[in-house]
Amino acid sequence: MRAIPAAILLVAFTACLTPGTAGPTGMPGAAATTQRQPPSVEAVKARTVNLDVGMTDAQVLKVLGPPDETEGKVCGERTSQIWTCVTWTYKTSNEGMPLVVLFEKGPPMTVHSWFWPQASRSP
């Protein structure tokens, strides 16, 4: 019996993966072809009752799951207290009403606040 080169085995194994089972990071659901339906505003609001100022990013992940978008930015520009923050945005089925969680940069990152922005407002 002849040995099969490792590169061929890798290609064959990769071709057998079902889309949506694992993405490039190896995490379930991380495949680029899989898109989830955003939850309703009511469902996200129900989970926010478990949020608290000072929670770590790991605790927020347990409560809300992974965010749809993350961004590092400068917050507090309208006040005298400018600070570096990280925003996590959770989309909802109502496109104009995402949940935004503001974190103070860490480590660990901790929740500063959260809000439901209107289309014209930014943190």
N, C-alpha and C positions, 0 to 999 in steps of 0.2 A: 504494500500500500504506500502511496506517495504522500508526503507531507504537504499540507496546504499552507501557503505563506500567510503570516499574520495579517498583512494588509487586506488580503482577500476576505479573510474571516471577519475583519472589522467592518468592511463594506457590506458584507452579507448580513451581519448582525444589525447594523444601522438601518438597512433597508427593511428589516422586519419590525422595527419599532412602529407602534400605532400612533398616528398624530394625536396630540393632546395628552398622552400618557406621561411624557417627560420631555422637557425642553433642553436647551443648551446647558443650563445650569444643573440638570439632573433632578430638578424639583418637579413634582407632579403639577400639571396644569400650566407649566411654563412654556409650552410650545407656542411658537409665533402664530400658528394657524388657529389657535383656540381663542375665541372671544366670548367672555361671559356677559350675560345680560345684567346691566346695573340694577341694584336693588331699588325698591321704592323709597321715597323720602321717608315715609312712615317707618319702614324697617330700619333705616339708618338712624332716625331720631330715637327709636326705641333702644338702640345699642348705646347711644350717647349718654344715657342716664348712668352708665357704668364708667364714664370718663371722669377724671379728677385732675386738677392742677397738680403738677409735680410727678405724675405718672411717667415711667420710663417708656422709651419707644418699644421695648419688648412687651411691656404690659399693654400698650395700645394695640400692638399686633394681635394679642390674645383677644382683645375686646372687639376690634373692628376688622381685623385681617389686614392683608397688605394693601397699601394705597394704590390708587390708579396713577397718580402723578406725585413726584417729589421735586422740591426746588429749594436751593439755598438762596437766601436773600437778606437784605437789610430791612429790619422792621423798626417801627417807632419813628419814622421820618416826620410825622406830624406832631411829635412831642420833643421834649429836650432829652429823652432817653433813647438814643439810637442803639440798637443791638443786632447781632447776627442771629438769624433764625433759620429754621428749616420748616417748610410747609409740606404737609401731606394732604393731598386732595382725594376725596372719595366721591366718585360720580354717582348720581342717582338716576332713576328713570326719568326724572324731570331735569332736562339738560341745563336749565337755568338755575338749578338749586343744588350745587355740590356742598359737601361738608369739607371745611378746611380746618386742619389741626395745626396750630403753631407750636413748634418746639424751640426751647432754648438750646443752643448748640452745646454738646457735651464734651467729653463722655461722662456719664451717659446723657443722651438727649432727654430732656424732660418737658412735659406739656406745660406751655405757658397759658394757652387759651384755645378755644375753637369757636367757629362761627359758620353761619350760612350766608355767604355773600350774595348781594344782588349783582346783576350782570355788570353794572357800572362801577362797583366798588372793588378795591383791592386792599390786601393787608398792609 
